[in-house]
Every structure is written in structure tokens, then in C-alpha cells.
Amino acid sequence: MRVVVTPHAESQLATRRAWWRENRPATKDLFDQELADAIDRIANAPFTSTVFVERGGHAIRRRLLAKTRCHLYFEILEQRGEVQILAATGSRQRRAPPIRFQDAP
């Protein structure tokens, strides 16, 4: 499936990437490597990720980037052959991010 990163998630990823590069100079490329691997896994096997929340026929799934402690939240839009990454947050946050369900045609 094609993976699309929403503008909101892209902004969050850019912030996390910048933080990682500044604060983890010994492994500055680890975030990008782990993100690329996660996107590849999501594209090839999206249904293997854990369902985080389900409402009104929409399921938001979550995939952990284990080494960099980032969660990706995404929705599978089968009709479009697409996966939309909706949010990217730290795994240590106490609350889940506000997630808007995408409208499937």
C-alpha cells in the first residue's frame, strides 16, 4: 500500500527528527533509519500493527519505533490502497495524541 504522511504528522516527525539529531549525535541517523523501516513495514503489512482505537468503522493503528521511542498512528484506507500516517508522538507521553479520523471515499 502507498503510505501518505499528513501535514500534521510531518510536522511532528520534523520536530522529533530535529530533537533526535541535536540530542543524540552519536546516533543522529537512527531516527530516520527506524522511521524508514517502520514505513516500509506499514506499507507491506499494515494490518500487523496494533489497533489503538476504533470508532464508527474506522480503526487507528499504532506502530512503535522501539529504539527512538516514537509511536506512529495511522489509518488504513483500503478503498484507496493507502495508509495515512496521522500522528507521531513520544511513547512516554501520558496521553494519546488527538487524532482525527480521515474520511474514506
TIMIPA-954189 format. One record per residue (C-alpha): y, z, x. Coordinates in steps of 0.2 Angstrom, whole numbers, plus 5000, padded with zeros to 4 digits. Each point is the difference from the previous one (the first is absolute). Layout:
// TIMIPA-954189
<rotor><py>Y</py><pz>Z</pz><px>X</px></rotor>
...
//
This chain:
// TIMIPA-954189
<rotor><py>5000</py><pz>5000</pz><px>5000</px></rotor>
<rotor><py>5018</py><pz>4997</pz><px>5005</px></rotor>
<rotor><py>5009</py><pz>5016</pz><px>5005</px></rotor>
<rotor><py>5019</py><pz>5002</pz><px>4995</px></rotor>
<rotor><py>5011</py><pz>5014</pz><px>5006</px></rotor>
<rotor><py>5013</py><pz>5005</pz><px>4987</px></rotor>
<rotor><py>5018</py><pz>5002</pz><px>5007</px></rotor>
<rotor><py>4999</py><pz>5019</pz><px>4996</px></rotor>
<rotor><py>4984</py><pz>5001</pz><px>5010</px></rotor>
<rotor><py>5007</py><pz>4989</pz><px>5014</px></rotor>
<rotor><py>5014</py><pz>5012</pz><px>5002</px></rotor>
<rotor><py>4989</py><pz>5015</pz><px>5001</px></rotor>
<rotor><py>4989</py><pz>4991</pz><px>5013</px></rotor>
<rotor><py>5015</py><pz>4996</pz><px>5010</px></rotor>
<rotor><py>5006</py><pz>5018</pz><px>5000</px></rotor>
<rotor><py>4982</py><pz>5006</pz><px>5005</px></rotor>
<rotor><py>4998</py><pz>4987</pz><px>5013</px></rotor>
<rotor><py>5017</py><pz>5004</pz><px>5008</px></rotor>
<rotor><py>4996</py><pz>5019</pz><px>5000</px></rotor>
<rotor><py>4983</py><pz>4997</pz><px>5008</px></rotor>
<rotor><py>5007</py><pz>4989</pz><px>5014</px></rotor>
<rotor><py>5014</py><pz>5012</pz><px>5004</px></rotor>
<rotor><py>4989</py><pz>5016</pz><px>4999</px></rotor>
<rotor><py>4983</py><pz>4994</pz><px>5007</px></rotor>
<rotor><py>5005</py><pz>4989</pz><px>5015</px></rotor>
<rotor><py>4983</py><pz>5001</pz><px>5008</px></rotor>
<rotor><py>4992</py><pz>4992</pz><px>4984</px></rotor>
<rotor><py>5015</py><pz>4990</pz><px>4994</px></rotor>
<rotor><py>4990</py><pz>4986</pz><px>4993</px></rotor>
<rotor><py>4987</py><pz>5010</pz><px>4991</px></rotor>
<rotor><py>5009</py><pz>5000</pz><px>4984</px></rotor>
<rotor><py>5001</py><pz>4981</pz><px>4999</px></rotor>
<rotor><py>4982</py><pz>4998</pz><px>5006</px></rotor>
<rotor><py>4993</py><pz>5013</pz><px>4987</px></rotor>
<rotor><py>5011</py><pz>4992</pz><px>4986</px></rotor>
<rotor><py>4994</py><pz>4982</pz><px>5004</px></rotor>
<rotor><py>4982</py><pz>5007</pz><px>5000</px></rotor>
<rotor><py>5003</py><pz>5008</pz><px>4983</px></rotor>
<rotor><py>5008</py><pz>4985</pz><px>4992</px></rotor>
<rotor><py>4985</py><pz>4989</pz><px>5006</px></rotor>
<rotor><py>4988</py><pz>5012</pz><px>4992</px></rotor>
<rotor><py>5010</py><pz>5001</pz><px>4984</px></rotor>
<rotor><py>5001</py><pz>4981</pz><px>5000</px></rotor>
<rotor><py>4981</py><pz>4998</pz><px>5002</px></rotor>
<rotor><py>4993</py><pz>5015</pz><px>4990</px></rotor>
<rotor><py>5014</py><pz>5007</pz><px>4989</px></rotor>
<rotor><py>4988</py><pz>5009</pz><px>4988</px></rotor>
<rotor><py>4993</py><pz>5011</pz><px>5014</px></rotor>
<rotor><py>5016</py><pz>5010</pz><px>5001</px></rotor>
<rotor><py>5001</py><pz>5016</pz><px>4990</px></rotor>
<rotor><py>5008</py><pz>5000</pz><px>4982</px></rotor>
<rotor><py>5015</py><pz>5011</pz><px>5001</px></rotor>
<rotor><py>5006</py><pz>4999</pz><px>4983</px></rotor>
<rotor><py>4997</py><pz>4990</pz><px>4984</px></rotor>
<rotor><py>5011</py><pz>4997</pz><px>4985</px></rotor>
<rotor><py>4999</py><pz>4987</pz><px>4986</px></rotor>
<rotor><py>4987</py><pz>4989</pz><px>5009</px></rotor>
<rotor><py>5009</py><pz>5000</pz><px>5016</px></rotor>
<rotor><py>4992</py><pz>5009</pz><px>5015</px></rotor>
<rotor><py>5010</py><pz>5004</pz><px>5016</px></rotor>
<rotor><py>4989</py><pz>5002</pz><px>5015</px></rotor>
<rotor><py>5003</py><pz>5009</pz><px>5016</px></rotor>
<rotor><py>4995</py><pz>4996</pz><px>5018</px></rotor>
<rotor><py>5003</py><pz>5012</pz><px>5015</px></rotor>
<rotor><py>5005</py><pz>4995</pz><px>5017</px></rotor>
<rotor><py>4990</py><pz>5014</pz><px>5008</px></rotor>
<rotor><py>5008</py><pz>5000</pz><px>5017</px></rotor>
<rotor><py>5018</py><pz>4998</pz><px>4995</px></rotor>
<rotor><py>4998</py><pz>5011</pz><px>4984</px></rotor>
<rotor><py>5008</py><pz>4987</pz><px>4988</px></rotor>
<rotor><py>4994</py><pz>4996</pz><px>4982</px></rotor>
<rotor><py>5002</py><pz>4983</pz><px>4993</px></rotor>
<rotor><py>5000</py><pz>4999</pz><px>4981</px></rotor>
<rotor><py>4996</py><pz>4984</pz><px>4992</px></rotor>
<rotor><py>4995</py><pz>4991</pz><px>4984</px></rotor>
<rotor><py>4987</py><pz>4986</pz><px>4999</px></rotor>
<rotor><py>5006</py><pz>4985</pz><px>4989</px></rotor>
<rotor><py>4984</py><pz>4991</pz><px>4997</px></rotor>
<rotor><py>5008</py><pz>4986</pz><px>4989</px></rotor>
<rotor><py>5012</py><pz>4996</pz><px>5015</px></rotor>
<rotor><py>4987</py><pz>5002</pz><px>5013</px></rotor>
<rotor><py>5012</py><pz>5012</pz><px>5008</px></rotor>
<rotor><py>5002</py><pz>5018</pz><px>5006</px></rotor>
<rotor><py>5017</py><pz>5008</pz><px>5000</px></rotor>
<rotor><py>5004</py><pz>5014</pz><px>5011</px></rotor>
<rotor><py>5012</py><pz>5011</pz><px>4991</px></rotor>
<rotor><py>5003</py><pz>5015</pz><px>5011</px></rotor>
<rotor><py>4997</py><pz>5007</pz><px>5017</px></rotor>
<rotor><py>5002</py><pz>5018</pz><px>5003</px></rotor>
<rotor><py>4995</py><pz>5014</pz><px>5012</px></rotor>
<rotor><py>4983</py><pz>5008</pz><px>4996</px></rotor>
<rotor><py>5007</py><pz>5017</pz><px>5002</px></rotor>
<rotor><py>5012</py><pz>4999</pz><px>4986</px></rotor>
<rotor><py>4997</py><pz>5013</pz><px>4986</px></rotor>
<rotor><py>5004</py><pz>4988</pz><px>4986</px></rotor>
<rotor><py>4995</py><pz>4982</pz><px>4997</px></rotor>
<rotor><py>5013</py><pz>4987</pz><px>5001</px></rotor>
<rotor><py>5008</py><pz>4993</pz><px>4984</px></rotor>
<rotor><py>4990</py><pz>4984</pz><px>4996</px></rotor>
<rotor><py>5005</py><pz>4987</pz><px>4988</px></rotor>
<rotor><py>4986</py><pz>4990</pz><px>4993</px></rotor>
<rotor><py>5002</py><pz>4981</pz><px>5002</px></rotor>
<rotor><py>4999</py><pz>4989</pz><px>4985</px></rotor>
<rotor><py>4985</py><pz>4989</pz><px>5000</px></rotor>
<rotor><py>5003</py><pz>4983</pz><px>4992</px></rotor>
//
